[in-house]
């Protein structure tokens, strides 16, 4: 339910439609103090239109609003503001009935129905461990996908694996020079990482190694049997290791087509650019100039004849539009790739693809370690699997200490540990860099997932102790000081979903849940919820509603909510 729509309708009638729905919506404010009402309309803009004192307009408007048979209990003019007070009992009753009746469907919207959105997410590089750096794209993309689906969109999640490029020529060269097949088969990802790091260390001493790596990639692009066989082996081992991570995170994808899937289309892209007269030579390489758009040239083909990821991204973008007929194509990729996506859009537009404007780069900051960017090449990296396992173990120790007789302790520890890692990322504005810290990530108090999960478990425990959930939603409360903030917060859940989708920002949902949990825990500390009497059913309905909203909010972030902790 959305009480704001009701209030806008009432105000439009009183204003005799002098302001549009959008204008009134933009003017409405939430007063800082409850004694000043639940919604306020400042009259400064109206004063400019009517050439009157804003306080006079507020006074006149307050007398023109008739709250009878509406969600409003009464209206007051306070200086240049019209303060509206909601009928709390009526509003709370309708809200709780809506939440409990709809359950996990509460907040579901349909404005995206019939539209498909593709999402390029996760995209780890094969033959390298899944690092904390790739966690960001994975969990941010998963949460945005969940939120989009909540608003009716059909979401196609595409894991565009980094499985092509010069780096694989270097890795093949390293394996041929120093690799041990038995060691690689026994511990493939770690051994391949060791080879990758060792190659770059040696390349600093011997420049010829870089050329050797480029030569092996050239062989791979030309379909050389040995190079292809080694590359396929590396890819298969990597996908198996990645799946372990995805299973822990409870993340899945609709496609694993990586860069290699679009290598064959690179020649077609180059031919299209030639036909349009867009391709130029620059120091032996082939480029598309973008001077007219104040951008550096887009490099399409290197001087040695090998292609780049720009060429493959162009082919992938065209394939996605033709295959999915998307309304929008989202790329959840780090901030540092902003120029690249601007170039991709620009080249597609020059090729005549007007839908290039549907491409949106969902950027995010870096995961830092000791204030510096993580680097697989230099061996300075934190592995995601290691972080998840450590978080789960920490959670298990915590559960053993606080609730040693809890059933399914291992499963609960997994839910808590994984949730802690995901929320540590999603509670931050995605555009900001994040400092990796086990201490911050694994805290079980404050702004963390375990705090939210424990709040949910507390609500479920109250309902179990009550023996049954309430079937009466008629809300009567002697003291609104602790219940009303919860009611207001739960009413805004659908709006928060809309905002998180509009800005592609899961942190809006994360911060919302933290505030709701704080309000509920304050209620729990100050109200005798299970005390028998006429208000008990109201209180149980409130608790039940809170449990519904917290569970669904966490689910949208990709986090599970244990029934007991």
N, C-alpha and C positions, 0 to 999 in steps of 0.2 A: 504494500500500500504506500502511497505517496501523498502525505498531507499537504505538501507544498503546492501540488496542483489544485487542491481544494481551496487553499488560501489565495492563490493567484486568481481563481475564478471569482471569489468573493470580492477581492480588491478591484478587479476589472469592472465589476458591476457598480461598485461604489464610485469608481473613477469615471464611469460612463464611457468606458473603452477608450479613454484618452491615451493610454499606454498599451503597448502590445504585450503579449505573454512573455516574450523574451526580455523586454525592457524591465518588466516587473521582477522577473526571475533574477536578473542581474542586480537589481536594487536591494532585494531582500537580504537581511542580515540576521545572525543569531546573537541576541544580546549577551553581554559578558556575564551578567548576573541573572539568576532565575527570577528574582523579584521584578525584573524589568520585562518579563514576558518570555515567550518561546520563539517568537518571530518578530522582527522589527522592520518597518518600512521608513527609511529616511526620506524626507520631503524636499531635499535641496534641489533635485532635478525638476520636480514639479513647480517649485518656486520660480525657477528660471522660465518655465513655460507660461505660468499664469501671472508672472510679475507680482507675486505676493510674498509676504513674509512666510518662511517655511513653518514656523511655529503656528501661525494662523491656519495654514493649510492642514497641518496635522490635527488641529483642534476640530476643524470642519469635517475632515475625513473620518475621524473617530466617531462622530455623531451620525454619519451616513452609513456606517457599516452595521448591518443587522445580523447579530450572531445566532439568532433563533434558528433552531433546526440545522445547525452547522457544527463542524468540529471545533469551532471557537466558543469559548465560554464567556469571555468579555474582552473589551478593547479599551485601551487607555492612550491618551495623548501625553507625551512627555517631551516638552520643548519641541524640537523639529522632527520628532519621531512618533510614529504610530506603533504602539506595542500591542501585539495580539497574544492572548493567552489561550492555550488549547484546553479543551474539555478532557482532562487527563484520563479519567476513568473510561470514557467512551473510546478515546484514542487507543489506550492500552489494551482494552478488551478486543477491539478490532484487529490490532497488530498481533497479539498473541494467538488469536484464532487463526489468522493468516499463516503465521510461522508454523504452528503445530499441525495445521491441516496440510500445508504444502510440504513440510519436512525439508529434505535436502533440495527440493525444487524451489525453495524460497529464494528470491533474487534472480531467478531465471528470466531472461528477456528474449525477445524474438526479432529485434531490429536487424540482426544479421542473417535472418533466414533466407535461404536460396542463394547465398553468396559463398564462394570458396576463397579461402586465403591459404597461400602456400607459405611455409615457414622453413627457412634454411637455418638449422640449429645444430649445435654440438660440434660437428665436423672436426673430430680429432685427426691428427696425422698418424697414418699407419706406421708400424715399426717403431713407435715411441710410446712410452707409458702415458696413460691418461693422467694429465697433471691437473693441479688445482686451477690453472689458467683456463682449461676447457670446461671446468665445472660451471663457470659463469654463463657461457652460451647455453649449456644444457639445461640448467635449472631456471634461468630467466626465460628461455624459449618455451620450456614446458609450462611454466606458470602463465605466460601470456597466451599460449595455446588453450589452456584450460579456461581462462577468462573469456577468450573469444568464443569458445564453444558454449559457455554459459549464456552468452548473448545471441546465440542462434547460428553463428557461422559454422560452416563446414571447414575444418582445418586439416590440411595435408602437411604432416611433419616430415621434412626431408633432411636426412643426415648426409650432407654433402661431404663425404670423407676426403681428407687430404691425402690422396693416394697416387699422386702424379707430380712430377716436377724434378728439377735438377737434384734436389736433396736425395732422391731415391737412386740416382746415378752414383752419388757419393757413397751412399750406404752399400750399394752393390759392390763398388770398388773396395770399400773397407772390408767387406765380407770376403772378397776374393783375395785380398792381401793378408788379412790377419784372422779371419773367421775360423771357428772350429764348429763343424756341423753338429757334433754331439752336444757341445755346450749350448748352442743355439736351440736345439730341439728340447733340451732339458729345461731351459729357462729363457724362452725366446725374447720376450720384451726387454728384460734387463740386459741380456747379452747384446741385443741390437742397439740399445741405448749406449752401452759401453763402446761399441764399435763406432757409433756416430760421434761420440765425444772424442774418442781417440783420433779419429780421422781429422777433425778440426784442429786438434792439438798439433798433429804432425803437419797439417797443411800450412801452419804458421811458419814451419821450418823449411818446407818444401813446396814451392809454388806449383810444381807440376802435378800435384795431387788434385788440385781444383780442376785442372784440365782433364785429368783422368776421370773424375766424377762426371764432368760434362759429356765426355765421350761415351760413358756407359749409359747416360740418359738418352743420348742420341740413338744408341743401339736399341734401347727400350722403345723409343718412339717409332723406330723402323721395324719393330716386331722381332728383334733378334731372339732366337729360341732360348738361349741360356739366360739372358737378361730377363725375359718374360717369366721363365720358370722360377727364378729366384724371387722376383717381385711378387708373383702370385702366392708363393710360400709365405713371404713376409705379411702379405695382406690377410691371408687366412688365419695366421697365428694372432694377428692384431685384433681381428674381429671377434675371435673367441675370448680374448682378454677383455675387450671393451664390453662384451655382453655381460660379464660378471659385474661390472660397474653399473650398467644400465638396470640390471635386475635388482641390485641393491637400492638404486634410486627410484625404482618402479617407474621407469621412463621407457617409452616405446616409440617407434618410428614407422611411417608408412613406406619409406623408401631409403635404401642405403646406396643409391647411385652417387658415386664419388666423381672426382675430377676425371679419372680415367675413363669413365663412361662417355665423356664428351670430347675425348681426344680425337676420335675419328671425324667429328664434325668441324674440327678446327680449320681444315682445308676449305670447307664450304664457307665458313665465316670470312676467311681471307679472300676467297673468290668474290663474295658479295661486296666486300669493301673495295676490291679492285674495280668491279663493275660500276660502283657508285663514284669512282674516282676519289675515294677517301684515303687510300693507302699511299704513304710516301716513304721514301728511303731516308734514313738518318743514321750515319756512321755504320752502314751495312745492315742495320736493323729496319724492320718495317713498323711504321707508326701511323696513328691517326692524329692529326693536329687538332687541338682544341683551343687555339689562341683566342678565337672569337668568344669563348666562354670563360676566358681568364684562367684556363687550366693548362698544366703541362701536357705534352703529347701522351696518348695512350699507347704503350708498347705492345704490339701484337705478335711480332715474331723476332726472335733474337738473330744476331748476325750469323750464328752457327746453324740457323735453320730450325731450331727447336722453338716450340710454342711456349706461351706463358699462361698463367692462370687467368689473366684478363680474357684471352681468346676463348678459353674453356668456359669461363663465366658467361660470356656472350652466348655461346651455344646452349648452355644450361638454361639461361633466362628465356630464350626462344622456345626451347623444348617445354619448359614449365607452362608458358602461356598457351601453347598449342595443346598440351595434354590436359591441363586442369581448368583452363579458361578462368583464371583467377580474377577476383575483383582487386586484389592487392597481393604483392609478393614481398614478404618480409625476410630480411637477412639479419639474424641476430649475431653480430660480429663486432669485435672490439673497436674502440674509438679510432685507433690508428689506421683503420681501413676506410675512413670517410672519403678521402680523395678517390680511392679505387672505385667505390660505388657511384660517385658522381661521374667519373669517367665512363663507367659501364652504361649508366643511364644516357649520357650524352652521345656515346657511339651508337647505341640502339636507336635513339631519336634521329640521328643523322642517316641511319639506314632506313628510316621511314616507319619505325615502329612507334606509333603515338602512345601505345600502352606503356611505354618506358616510364611514364610518370607514376605507374602503379608500384614501381620498385621503391621500397622504403628500407633504409638502413636503421635497424634498431641497435644503436651503439651502446657500448658499456666500457667502464674503466678497467684497469688492470688489477690483477691479484698480485700484490707486492710481497716481497719477503725482505725484511730489514730495510724497507723503504725503497727497494730496487725491483725492477722487473725480473720475473723468473725467466731463466734461459735454459732450455734443454741442451742447446749446443754447448754451453759452458758447464753443464751438469748441475746448475743451480736451480733446482726444481723440487717441489713437494708433490708426491704422487697422491692422487685422489683416493686410490684404494687404501693406501696406508692411513690417510686421514680418516676415512670412514671406519676402518677397522679399529683405530684408536678411539674414535668417538663412541663406537658401539661397546667397546670394552669398558670405557669410563662409565657409560650409562649402566652397564651391567653391575659394576661395583657399587654404584649409587643405589640401584634398586635393591641389591643384596643387603645393603646397610639399612635402608629405610623400610623395606617391605620384603623380608626374607621368605615369607610364605606365599608370595604372589605366584599365581599360576602363569605358565607360559612366559617365564622371565626372559628367556633368550629372545623371543619375538618382541616383547615389549622393549627390551634393550636395543634391538635393531631399529624399532620405530623411533625411539628417543634419540639415539645416536645419529641416525641418518637425518632426522628432522632438524637436529641441532646444526649440522653442516649446511643444509639447504637454507635454513632461516638466517643463518649468519650472513649469507650472501643477499637474500631477498629483502631483508629489512632495510638495506641501504639503497639510496637512489642509484639506479643501474649505471648512471653516467660517471659516478665517482669511483676512484681507485679504492681498493680495500686492502688493508694490511693483514696478511695471514697471521693468525695467532691462535694456537691451540687453547690458550687460557681463555680468550674472549669467546671462542667458538663453543667451548664445552662447559661454560658456566650454566648452572641449572637454576639461576635466579635472574631477575632483571629482564632485559629485552631479548629473551631467547625463546626458542621453540619449546623446550621443556617446561617453561613457565606457562605457556599457552596450553600445552598438553596436560599439565597438572591441573589447570583450571577446569578443563573439560572433564577430566577424571573426577574432580571434586564434585562437579555438577551431577555427574552420573551416579556418584556415591550417594548424594543426597536423595536422588530419585529412588535408588534401590532401598534406602532406609525407610522412605515413605511407603514403600510397598506397592505403589501404583502411581501412574501419572494422572494428573488432573484432567477431567473431561469437561470441567467448567472453566470458561475463559473470562467470566465476569470479573473484572479486576477492581478490587477495592483495597486500598492501602491507607493505613493510618498515617504513615510518614513517607512522603514522597522524596525526601532528601536523598535516599540511596537507590530507590527503584527508578525514579524518573530519568536520571542520566543513562541508565541501561536501556530503557524504553526508547529514548531518543536515538541512542547509538544503533540499536537494532533496526530502527525504522530507516536509517540511512544506508543500510547494507546494499540495497540495489543501486543507490547512487554511487557508492564507493566502487562497485563493480564497473559501472559505466566510466568513472574517472580513470580507473586502472587500465581499462581497455583504450580509452581515448588517448592517454599519454603513453601507452605501452609500458606501464610502470607498476610492477607487482608490489613495490614497497608501500604503495598506498593501502593495499589490502593488509600487509604485514603490520603497519602502524595502526591501522583501524582495529585489528584484532587485539593488539597490545592494550589499547585504550579500553576496549570492551571488557577484556579480562580484568584490568585494574578496577573498573567500575563494579564488576561482579564480585570481586574479592572484597571490596569495601562493603558491599551489600551483605556478603556472607559474614563479615566480621561484626556488623552492627545490627543485624536483623535475625530474630529467632525464626528461622525458616520453617522448621518442623514443629513449632509450637502449635498445638491444636487450637482451633477457633475459627471464626468466620473468614479470616484472611488466609488460612493455610492453602486452600486450593489456588488462590491467586498467586501466592508465592511459588508454589510448585509449577504452575504454568509458566511463570517467569523463568525459573531455573531450567525447565525443559526447553524453552525457547532459546535461552543462552547456549545450551548444549548443541542445539541444531545449528545455530549461526557459527559458533566457533568451529565445529567439525567441518562444516561446508567451506568456511573461509580457509582453513588449513588445507583441505582437499584441493581447493583452487590453486594453492601454492605448491601442491605436490607433496604435502606432508600428511602422514597418517596420525590418527588420534586414538591412543590406547584407552580402553574402557576403564582400566585400573592401572595405578602406578604405585 
